[in-house]
């Protein structure tokens, strides 16, 4: 049997979700966004809810998500996706609503909208892609940039005394009573991606059961912003981001994991 | 059943919103418009009509909630007062850019800064000259009575959905806080989701059932596409000027002098016209009901008839610029207005008219003519 006999659609284990459009991804090669987009679309497709799902993507690398996700989508102002999604979830309570936000968007300019949508326990899913940097604008310091990490606005490394500590907003959100489930994942290996997918499915399941807010943080590399090759960026992420932002469940069914 | 009631302007607007079948209100407290959200919360509109009312964490969140609901074709309303409207302007620009229908109410107070909680018309520029970033305009309705506070809610939504554009109701602390009798219309039922999808399914994001997906965005990274979007917006504004201009003429037929005033200033100026006529001075009042579109042609024509025009506003002189542009130097145009939350009296307005226009008329007229020749 030749290799080409095996490479057929029916034999594929991992492939592009049919809910992804054919538009070429605008994400940098090696970036985690494409995988995250794809995983969410896979879940929506497998659950058969693509006709009842409305996505909200605000400013940042995620702004063009509507070019790739083949579902109804609204583009929101920088940081305001949780407010936009709140109104959609409130006026269409039978729909599945999610936001797809980066760390600058969710944890800096949109902190108020994030915290309050979570605190109200809006029946929706928030996807938080944390790559520790502002990717779209070219690699500036984000609230999640690690101590000592270099960026174009912290060229000598993030200095805690003057720039503050990297913000663990996910842990902060987990403490709000309105939030039903919180977990942190990575997607750079198949093993990690499979775990993330299970969590994504559970999150939409929570929406179906009207459990309130599900929050999924996905750690991703930003090889362009970090000025590394994709592989080096993934290794750096494991060595530096995982210790500060540990993976796993933080809150399950309304209860904090200790 | 329509109903006659004695109400505050803010309350009348809130009640009219429920009766007009508005789907959602998102707001944040700020004086002098807080009665709107208080009234709505007290009325339990979720029980009366299924309308969603939510107190947002900020004016910014509230306008973005409006953006979210409007994205799905729902009738969404927000209200605030001047400093809060400044915060909403980014969201308003997004609504205009993404071509979404929505209604915003500004019960204006004095500024700049934290200013005062007293009435003002100092947000005229902000309302009609864009306010937020980019090439957009708002259709602006200026109520001059509690009755119009109620009536304009439905009118505003009609325009918003006709053009898929945000509409501003520009009130002020005087109209918002005063009590008058108001006839409230019958309760209209809210549109069902099925009706909404049938009507707005070609653009609203409601889930792509049985159709291609819809996208709401104001982003076009391709310059040609962005220019096409801007042109599409400008076409709407041109159509608004042609089809939806509103104004009222009072005692203009034989007028030798003209007052131009909107909203609360128009109410007070109406009395000033009466006082003037009692003294034998033939004064008329042109009240723009829409501030954009502005009654440019009517002013241009009236300028052939009158000897001078006084623009009466509760600000340091804003609409007067549009009046001057409209009359193209045919006659002198002066401004009179109080600021800081002080309301001008009819007597003050008449005195200003006599001093600035009637007594100075010939000199000013001559000068204006001269400069226009040069």
Interface residues (C-beta under 8 A of the other chain):
Chain A: X50 X51 X52 X53 X54 X56 X63 X66 X70 X71 X72 X73 X74 X75 X76 X77 X80 X83 X84 X85 X86 X87 X88 X90 X91 X92 X95 X112 X113 X115 X116
Chain B: X23 X24 X26 X52 X54 X56 X57 X58 X60 X61 X62 X64 X65 X66 X67 X68 X69 X71 X72 X74 X76 X90 X91 X94 X98 X193 X205 X206 X207 X208 X209 X210 X213 X214 X215 X216 X217 X218 X219
